[in-house]
Amino acid sequence: MVEIIQLDNEEEMNNIPTHIENINNRLKENKVIICAVYMPGCGHCVTLKPIWDETMSQFKQQPLDGMITSMNMDIPQQLNYKQEPIMGFPHIMALKGGKMIQYDKMTRTKKDLMEFVNEHLGGKQVGGMKRGRRMRNRSGNKKTNKSKKSKKAGKKSKKKTKKAGKKSKKKTNITRRK
């Protein structure tokens, strides 16, 4: 199950050392942790907060293995991962294998955030070539379900249109000679 921790509200402020220890233990186990880092007084952070809370609530009952958190800007410095500077707020990142993967889309809609979480927590496939590979045969051409008869009929109709085009050109040449 996905574990949800909100380290940016008043209720959880007393339990921060316990939660930090829990997050660090998860990082040691190579679990994925998705974080939204906020700065107090930031207008963009205030705008993102309800969207991120909705996104987190969508994953509460999911059978994925990882953690989703929201935290104050001071907490990431206490986590055990390869520290990289946070250049702006709100900052969304995935901590995977001790490394930080930044959310790099400019939009912060619920749909985009859910795709990011699914991508890193191992949910359903988001994008990729899965369908494309299945729909192509070995030569790289798309597979079609046309029968041989319909293929031949298609070729005949193409030939007829080409012949009709040639006849019209001949007529125009004849009319010019007069």
C-alpha positions as CSV (number, residue, x, y, z in Angstrom):
1,M,0.0,0.0,0.0
2,V,1.1,3.5,-0.6
3,E,1.9,5.4,2.6
4,I,0.8,9.0,2.7
5,I,2.6,11.5,5.0
6,Q,1.9,15.2,5.2
7,L,4.7,17.0,7.0
8,D,3.4,20.4,6.2
9,N,0.4,20.7,8.5
10,E,0.3,21.6,12.2
11,E,-0.9,18.1,13.4
12,E,2.2,16.4,12.1
13,M,4.8,19.0,13.3
14,N,5.3,17.1,16.6
15,N,6.0,13.8,14.8
16,I,8.6,15.1,12.3
17,P,11.6,13.2,13.7
18,T,9.7,9.9,13.6
19,H,8.6,10.6,10.0
20,I,12.0,11.6,8.8
21,E,13.4,8.4,10.3
22,N,10.6,6.4,8.5
23,I,11.4,8.1,5.2
24,N,15.2,7.5,5.6
25,N,14.5,3.8,6.3
26,R,12.4,3.6,3.2
27,L,15.2,5.2,1.2
28,K,17.6,2.5,2.6
29,E,15.2,-0.2,1.3
30,N,15.3,1.4,-2.2
31,K,11.6,2.3,-2.0
32,V,10.3,5.2,-4.1
33,I,9.3,8.4,-2.3
34,I,7.4,11.1,-4.1
35,C,7.6,14.5,-2.5
36,A,6.1,17.9,-2.8
37,V,8.2,20.5,-1.1
38,Y,6.6,23.8,-0.1
39,M,7.9,27.1,1.1
40,P,5.8,29.0,3.7
41,G,4.2,32.1,2.2
42,C,4.7,31.0,-1.4
43,G,1.6,31.8,-3.6
44,H,2.4,29.0,-6.1
45,C,2.7,26.5,-3.2
46,V,-0.7,27.6,-1.9
47,T,-2.2,27.0,-5.3
48,L,-0.6,23.5,-5.6
49,K,-1.5,22.3,-2.1
50,P,-5.2,21.3,-2.8
51,I,-4.2,19.7,-6.1
52,W,-1.4,17.7,-4.5
53,D,-3.7,16.7,-1.6
54,E,-6.3,15.4,-4.1
55,T,-3.6,13.5,-5.9
56,M,-2.3,11.9,-2.7
57,S,-5.8,10.8,-1.7
58,Q,-6.2,9.1,-5.0
59,F,-3.3,6.8,-4.2
60,K,-4.3,5.9,-0.6
61,Q,-5.9,2.6,-1.6
62,Q,-3.6,1.7,-4.4
63,P,-1.5,-1.5,-4.1
64,L,1.7,0.2,-5.0
65,D,4.8,0.1,-2.9
66,G,6.1,3.5,-2.0
67,M,5.4,6.7,-0.2
68,I,3.9,10.0,-1.1
69,T,4.7,13.0,1.1
70,S,4.2,16.8,1.3
71,M,6.8,18.6,3.4
72,N,8.1,22.0,4.4
73,M,11.3,23.2,2.7
74,D,13.5,22.5,5.7
75,I,12.8,18.7,5.8
76,P,14.6,17.5,2.5
77,Q,17.9,18.6,4.0
78,Q,17.5,15.9,6.7
79,L,16.8,13.1,4.3
80,N,19.5,10.6,3.2
81,Y,19.7,11.0,-0.6
82,K,22.1,12.7,-3.0
83,Q,21.3,16.3,-2.3
84,E,20.8,18.6,-5.2
85,P,19.8,22.2,-4.8
86,I,16.1,23.0,-5.0
87,M,15.8,25.9,-7.3
88,G,12.1,26.9,-6.9
89,F,9.0,26.2,-5.0
90,P,6.8,24.2,-5.0
91,H,9.2,21.5,-5.9
92,I,8.0,18.0,-6.9
93,M,10.4,15.2,-7.0
94,A,10.8,11.4,-6.8
95,L,13.5,9.9,-4.6
96,K,14.6,6.7,-6.1
97,G,17.7,4.7,-5.3
98,G,19.2,7.6,-3.3
99,K,18.8,10.0,-6.3
100,M,16.4,12.8,-6.9
101,I,14.3,12.9,-10.1
102,Q,12.7,16.2,-10.6
103,Y,9.2,16.8,-12.0
104,D,10.0,18.7,-15.2
105,K,6.6,19.6,-16.7
106,M,5.5,23.2,-16.6
107,T,1.9,22.3,-15.8
108,R,0.8,21.1,-12.4
109,T,-2.6,19.6,-13.1
110,K,-4.0,16.7,-11.2
111,K,-3.7,14.5,-14.3
112,D,0.0,15.4,-14.9
113,L,0.8,14.8,-11.2
114,M,-0.9,11.4,-11.3
115,E,1.1,10.4,-14.3
116,F,4.3,11.4,-12.6
117,V,3.4,9.4,-9.5
118,N,2.2,6.4,-11.6
119,E,5.4,6.5,-13.6
120,H,7.7,6.4,-10.6
121,L,5.7,4.2,-8.2
122,G,5.3,1.5,-10.9
123,G,1.6,1.9,-11.6
124,K,0.0,1.4,-15.0
125,Q,2.1,2.2,-18.0
126,V,2.1,5.8,-18.9
127,G,3.1,6.4,-22.5
128,G,5.8,4.3,-24.1
129,M,5.7,1.9,-27.1
130,K,3.8,-1.0,-25.7
131,R,0.9,-0.8,-28.1
132,G,3.2,0.3,-31.0
133,R,5.3,-2.9,-30.7
134,R,2.3,-5.1,-30.5
135,M,0.8,-3.5,-33.6
136,R,3.8,-3.9,-35.9
137,N,5.0,-7.0,-37.6
138,R,8.7,-8.0,-37.9
139,S,9.3,-5.9,-41.0
140,G,8.3,-2.8,-39.1
141,N,5.1,-2.2,-41.0
142,K,1.8,-1.9,-39.2
143,K,-0.3,-5.0,-39.2
144,T,-3.6,-4.8,-41.0
145,N,-6.5,-7.2,-41.0
146,K,-7.3,-6.8,-44.7
147,S,-7.9,-10.0,-46.7
148,K,-6.1,-10.7,-49.9
149,K,-9.2,-10.0,-52.0
150,S,-9.6,-6.5,-50.5
151,K,-5.9,-5.8,-51.1
152,K,-6.3,-6.7,-54.8
153,A,-9.4,-4.6,-55.1
154,G,-7.6,-1.7,-53.6
155,K,-4.8,-2.1,-56.2
156,K,-7.2,-2.3,-59.1
157,S,-9.0,0.9,-58.1
158,K,-5.6,2.7,-57.8
159,K,-4.7,1.6,-61.4
160,K,-8.1,2.8,-62.7
161,T,-7.6,6.3,-61.3
162,K,-4.1,6.5,-62.8
163,K,-5.4,5.4,-66.2
164,A,-8.2,8.0,-66.0
165,G,-5.7,10.7,-65.3
166,K,-3.6,9.7,-68.3
167,K,-6.6,9.8,-70.7
168,S,-7.6,13.3,-69.6
169,K,-4.0,14.5,-70.3
170,K,-4.1,13.0,-73.8
171,K,-7.4,14.8,-74.6
172,T,-6.0,18.1,-73.6
173,N,-3.0,17.6,-75.8
174,I,-5.2,16.8,-78.8
175,T,-7.3,19.9,-78.3
176,R,-4.2,22.0,-78.2
177,R,-3.1,20.8,-81.7
178,K,-6.2,22.1,-83.4
